Amino acid sequence: MHTHAQSVVALITGILILIVPRLLNYIVALYLVIIGILGIVS
């Protein structure tokens, strides 16, 4: 479900990554950790 809020978050995240490219590494790492934890728990 794609909402207006998701679009705004995606836009802000994209801008932050452009300003601080290193931020992308943290976001990807955090995403993978969360997916991993959810996969193990469920």
PyMOL commands that set and color helices and strands:
alter all, ss='L'
color gray80, all
select helices_A, chain A and resi 4-19+22-41
alter helices_A, ss='H'
color red, helices_A
deselect
rebuild
show_as cartoon
